[in-house]
Amino acid sequence: MATSGFQFKKFTVEQDRCAMKVGTDGVLLGAWTNVGAHTSRILDVGSGTGLIALMMAQRCPHAEIDGVELDPEAFEQGVENFEQSPWDLNLFNYHASFQEFAEEIEDQYDLIISNPPFFDHGDRPEGPRKLARDKTTLPLEDLISGADRLLNEQGRLALVLPADQEQNLRALLSKFNFVLTRMTKVRGHAQSPVKRILVECSRAISKHTAEDTGQETIVSELIIEHQRHLYTEEFKALVREFYLKM
């Protein structure tokens, strides 16, 4: 029987009922984010198909991982993908907006991870894909504010964003007493502009800016391809544990 699923090495992501399909942004974020034995509670915001949560489960099989998803079809499919995975007992999905979730949930997390919507389709985005991708459903300020409520003192926030959101991100992090600790600038190929940034943020060690406290952002760059379908060694090393043909 034909399937709409995207087959990874250790799990399959069905996506026929989701407006947002499996994409490079989510895979990069799931592979790039730092995790370890201390990462025992993880929240995937805007979990969609469940891709990033499943990647976290593969990397942290000891962790409890929650997803939160607003769209009912995506929520149901995410639940099904969780149930069909090897880590179904570790994964749980909530059907809610992140804003509602952050107000109501008392749990705290070691890591909040998100590939958030960041397109602007005007005041009334039409169609499920545009709605899923539109930043009005989850403004960046709401995401950081919610992370402030839900992260424990050592907790981290990991995001993938358009490169032009860096200054806005830094301003919002400062507002909520976070600092940008790690950033990777992503290029499609060596001559292309930086289109995405992978960022990891943590709470500031004092009520000052990162510059005041001497906390510096570790900045690196990742190039995905030399040319079409000829991937760089750095990209292949990052995603090798997930993609079948890497």
DOMI-869755 format. One record per residue (C-alpha): residue number from 1; x, y, z. Coordinates in steps of 0.05 Angstrom, whole numbers, plus 5000, padded with zeros to 4 digits. Example, Ala and Ser with C-alpha at 12.3 -4.5 7.8 and 13.67 -1.06 7.14 Angstrom:
+------+------+------+------+
: resi :    u :    v :    w :
+------+------+------+------+
:    1 : 5246 : 4910 : 5156 :
:    2 : 5273 : 4979 : 5143 :
+------+------+------+------+
END
This chain:
+------+------+------+------+
: resi :    u :    v :    w :
+------+------+------+------+
:    1 : 5000 : 5000 : 5000 :
:    2 : 5026 : 5069 : 4982 :
:    3 : 5047 : 5113 : 5039 :
:    4 : 5057 : 5188 : 5047 :
:    5 : 5108 : 5174 : 5100 :
:    6 : 5179 : 5199 : 5104 :
:    7 : 5224 : 5141 : 5124 :
:    8 : 5282 : 5155 : 5171 :
:    9 : 5332 : 5104 : 5196 :
:   10 : 5294 : 5088 : 5260 :
:   11 : 5224 : 5116 : 5251 :
:   12 : 5173 : 5137 : 5198 :
:   13 : 5136 : 5203 : 5195 :
:   14 : 5068 : 5200 : 5163 :
:   15 : 5048 : 5269 : 5138 :
:   16 : 4988 : 5265 : 5092 :
:   17 : 4943 : 5302 : 5142 :
:   18 : 4994 : 5356 : 5160 :
:   19 : 4999 : 5423 : 5126 :
:   20 : 5073 : 5426 : 5143 :
:   21 : 5113 : 5368 : 5114 :
:   22 : 5181 : 5342 : 5135 :
:   23 : 5233 : 5393 : 5116 :
:   24 : 5307 : 5408 : 5123 :
:   25 : 5295 : 5462 : 5176 :
:   26 : 5265 : 5413 : 5226 :
:   27 : 5316 : 5359 : 5212 :
:   28 : 5373 : 5407 : 5222 :
:   29 : 5345 : 5433 : 5287 :
:   30 : 5332 : 5363 : 5314 :
:   31 : 5402 : 5340 : 5297 :
:   32 : 5439 : 5404 : 5317 :
:   33 : 5410 : 5418 : 5386 :
:   34 : 5454 : 5398 : 5444 :
:   35 : 5426 : 5342 : 5488 :
:   36 : 5456 : 5297 : 5541 :
:   37 : 5441 : 5255 : 5602 :
:   38 : 5417 : 5318 : 5637 :
:   39 : 5363 : 5329 : 5585 :
:   40 : 5306 : 5290 : 5615 :
:   41 : 5245 : 5334 : 5600 :
:   42 : 5236 : 5361 : 5530 :
:   43 : 5179 : 5401 : 5498 :
:   44 : 5170 : 5407 : 5422 :
:   45 : 5128 : 5470 : 5408 :
:   46 : 5086 : 5466 : 5345 :
:   47 : 5101 : 5392 : 5340 :
:   48 : 5063 : 5380 : 5275 :
:   49 : 5081 : 5312 : 5247 :
:   50 : 5122 : 5298 : 5310 :
:   51 : 5188 : 5299 : 5271 :
:   52 : 5230 : 5338 : 5321 :
:   53 : 5200 : 5302 : 5381 :
:   54 : 5217 : 5236 : 5349 :
:   55 : 5288 : 5259 : 5334 :
:   56 : 5295 : 5279 : 5407 :
:   57 : 5268 : 5210 : 5428 :
:   58 : 5320 : 5176 : 5385 :
:   59 : 5376 : 5218 : 5414 :
:   60 : 5350 : 5217 : 5486 :
:   61 : 5314 : 5150 : 5495 :
:   62 : 5313 : 5162 : 5571 :
:   63 : 5276 : 5229 : 5565 :
:   64 : 5203 : 5246 : 5573 :
:   65 : 5182 : 5286 : 5511 :
:   66 : 5119 : 5326 : 5502 :
:   67 : 5092 : 5359 : 5439 :
:   68 : 5041 : 5414 : 5435 :
:   69 : 5003 : 5426 : 5370 :
:   70 : 4944 : 5472 : 5354 :
:   71 : 4920 : 5443 : 5288 :
:   72 : 4873 : 5383 : 5301 :
:   73 : 4894 : 5343 : 5240 :
:   74 : 4968 : 5352 : 5254 :
:   75 : 4957 : 5336 : 5327 :
:   76 : 4923 : 5270 : 5310 :
:   77 : 4976 : 5250 : 5260 :
:   78 : 5030 : 5269 : 5309 :
:   79 : 4998 : 5223 : 5361 :
:   80 : 4996 : 5166 : 5310 :
:   81 : 5069 : 5176 : 5292 :
:   82 : 5088 : 5175 : 5365 :
:   83 : 5049 : 5110 : 5376 :
:   84 : 5082 : 5076 : 5317 :
:   85 : 5152 : 5094 : 5339 :
:   86 : 5199 : 5054 : 5384 :
:   87 : 5192 : 5107 : 5438 :
:   88 : 5117 : 5111 : 5444 :
:   89 : 5119 : 5107 : 5521 :
:   90 : 5164 : 5168 : 5524 :
:   91 : 5122 : 5213 : 5479 :
:   92 : 5059 : 5252 : 5494 :
:   93 : 5022 : 5303 : 5451 :
:   94 : 4978 : 5361 : 5476 :
:   95 : 4924 : 5392 : 5432 :
:   96 : 4928 : 5466 : 5449 :
:   97 : 4959 : 5531 : 5429 :
:   98 : 5027 : 5542 : 5461 :
:   99 : 5000 : 5605 : 5493 :
:  100 : 4945 : 5564 : 5529 :
:  101 : 4994 : 5509 : 5545 :
:  102 : 5044 : 5556 : 5577 :
:  103 : 4990 : 5587 : 5621 :
:  104 : 4961 : 5521 : 5645 :
:  105 : 5018 : 5471 : 5651 :
:  106 : 5059 : 5471 : 5715 :
:  107 : 5113 : 5424 : 5690 :
:  108 : 5183 : 5451 : 5677 :
:  109 : 5229 : 5429 : 5621 :
:  110 : 5304 : 5421 : 5610 :
:  111 : 5296 : 5437 : 5536 :
:  112 : 5243 : 5472 : 5494 :
:  113 : 5253 : 5463 : 5419 :
:  114 : 5213 : 5493 : 5362 :
:  115 : 5212 : 5504 : 5287 :
:  116 : 5161 : 5560 : 5295 :
:  117 : 5117 : 5593 : 5241 :
:  118 : 5152 : 5655 : 5215 :
:  119 : 5118 : 5677 : 5150 :
:  120 : 5073 : 5737 : 5144 :
:  121 : 5012 : 5724 : 5100 :
:  122 : 4974 : 5786 : 5122 :
:  123 : 4919 : 5793 : 5173 :
:  124 : 4878 : 5733 : 5149 :
:  125 : 4922 : 5676 : 5123 :
:  126 : 4880 : 5629 : 5080 :
:  127 : 4890 : 5554 : 5074 :
:  128 : 4918 : 5505 : 5124 :
:  129 : 4990 : 5509 : 5099 :
:  130 : 4993 : 5585 : 5103 :
:  131 : 4959 : 5584 : 5171 :
:  132 : 5009 : 5533 : 5197 :
:  133 : 5067 : 5575 : 5172 :
:  134 : 5040 : 5643 : 5193 :
:  135 : 5074 : 5678 : 5251 :
:  136 : 5008 : 5706 : 5277 :
:  137 : 4992 : 5637 : 5306 :
:  138 : 5054 : 5639 : 5350 :
:  139 : 5092 : 5706 : 5352 :
:  140 : 5164 : 5699 : 5373 :
:  141 : 5151 : 5741 : 5435 :
:  142 : 5097 : 5691 : 5457 :
:  143 : 5145 : 5633 : 5446 :
:  144 : 5201 : 5665 : 5488 :
:  145 : 5152 : 5688 : 5542 :
:  146 : 5124 : 5617 : 5547 :
:  147 : 5194 : 5588 : 5550 :
:  148 : 5208 : 5635 : 5608 :
:  149 : 5150 : 5604 : 5645 :
:  150 : 5164 : 5532 : 5628 :
:  151 : 5240 : 5524 : 5629 :
:  152 : 5276 : 5507 : 5693 :
:  153 : 5335 : 5549 : 5716 :
:  154 : 5385 : 5511 : 5673 :
:  155 : 5336 : 5501 : 5616 :
:  156 : 5351 : 5518 : 5543 :
:  157 : 5310 : 5542 : 5484 :
:  158 : 5330 : 5518 : 5414 :
:  159 : 5299 : 5548 : 5351 :
:  160 : 5308 : 5551 : 5276 :
:  161 : 5291 : 5620 : 5248 :
:  162 : 5300 : 5663 : 5185 :
:  163 : 5367 : 5699 : 5188 :
:  164 : 5333 : 5767 : 5187 :
:  165 : 5301 : 5752 : 5254 :
:  166 : 5367 : 5754 : 5292 :
:  167 : 5362 : 5825 : 5318 :
:  168 : 5289 : 5816 : 5338 :
:  169 : 5308 : 5752 : 5373 :
:  170 : 5365 : 5785 : 5412 :
:  171 : 5319 : 5841 : 5434 :
:  172 : 5266 : 5793 : 5459 :
:  173 : 5316 : 5749 : 5494 :
:  174 : 5342 : 5809 : 5532 :
:  175 : 5271 : 5829 : 5551 :
:  176 : 5260 : 5761 : 5583 :
:  177 : 5330 : 5755 : 5613 :
:  178 : 5356 : 5702 : 5565 :
:  179 : 5421 : 5702 : 5526 :
:  180 : 5439 : 5673 : 5458 :
:  181 : 5493 : 5623 : 5474 :
:  182 : 5502 : 5587 : 5408 :
:  183 : 5484 : 5602 : 5336 :
:  184 : 5497 : 5568 : 5269 :
:  185 : 5486 : 5606 : 5205 :
:  186 : 5460 : 5561 : 5150 :
:  187 : 5475 : 5569 : 5076 :
:  188 : 5447 : 5527 : 5020 :
:  189 : 5514 : 5529 : 4985 :
:  190 : 5578 : 5569 : 4993 :
:  191 : 5556 : 5627 : 4949 :
:  192 : 5485 : 5633 : 4975 :
:  193 : 5464 : 5682 : 5029 :
:  194 : 5449 : 5658 : 5100 :
:  195 : 5375 : 5641 : 5100 :
:  196 : 5367 : 5606 : 5167 :
:  197 : 5398 : 5609 : 5236 :
:  198 : 5399 : 5553 : 5288 :
:  199 : 5400 : 5584 : 5357 :
:  200 : 5406 : 5559 : 5428 :
:  201 : 5388 : 5605 : 5486 :
:  202 : 5394 : 5600 : 5562 :
:  203 : 5377 : 5643 : 5621 :
:  204 : 5424 : 5700 : 5635 :
:  205 : 5468 : 5691 : 5696 :
:  206 : 5447 : 5760 : 5722 :
:  207 : 5397 : 5815 : 5706 :
:  208 : 5444 : 5844 : 5655 :
:  209 : 5455 : 5835 : 5581 :
:  210 : 5501 : 5782 : 5553 :
:  211 : 5552 : 5837 : 5538 :
:  212 : 5550 : 5861 : 5610 :
:  213 : 5563 : 5792 : 5638 :
:  214 : 5615 : 5771 : 5588 :
:  215 : 5573 : 5715 : 5560 :
:  216 : 5590 : 5708 : 5486 :
:  217 : 5552 : 5673 : 5431 :
:  218 : 5589 : 5615 : 5399 :
:  219 : 5578 : 5627 : 5325 :
:  220 : 5591 : 5577 : 5269 :
:  221 : 5568 : 5566 : 5197 :
:  222 : 5539 : 5506 : 5161 :
:  223 : 5537 : 5497 : 5085 :
:  224 : 5488 : 5444 : 5063 :
:  225 : 5509 : 5429 : 4991 :
:  226 : 5569 : 5438 : 4944 :
:  227 : 5518 : 5433 : 4888 :
:  228 : 5449 : 5402 : 4879 :
:  229 : 5446 : 5336 : 4918 :
:  230 : 5522 : 5337 : 4930 :
:  231 : 5523 : 5348 : 5005 :
:  232 : 5580 : 5374 : 5047 :
:  233 : 5614 : 5329 : 5097 :
:  234 : 5592 : 5374 : 5154 :
:  235 : 5519 : 5367 : 5135 :
:  236 : 5524 : 5292 : 5125 :
:  237 : 5558 : 5284 : 5193 :
:  238 : 5503 : 5323 : 5226 :
:  239 : 5444 : 5284 : 5198 :
:  240 : 5475 : 5216 : 5186 :
:  241 : 5439 : 5183 : 5244 :
:  242 : 5372 : 5201 : 5213 :
:  243 : 5371 : 5203 : 5137 :
:  244 : 5371 : 5135 : 5103 :
:  245 : 5419 : 5154 : 5047 :
:  246 : 5472 : 5193 : 5087 :
+------+------+------+------+
END
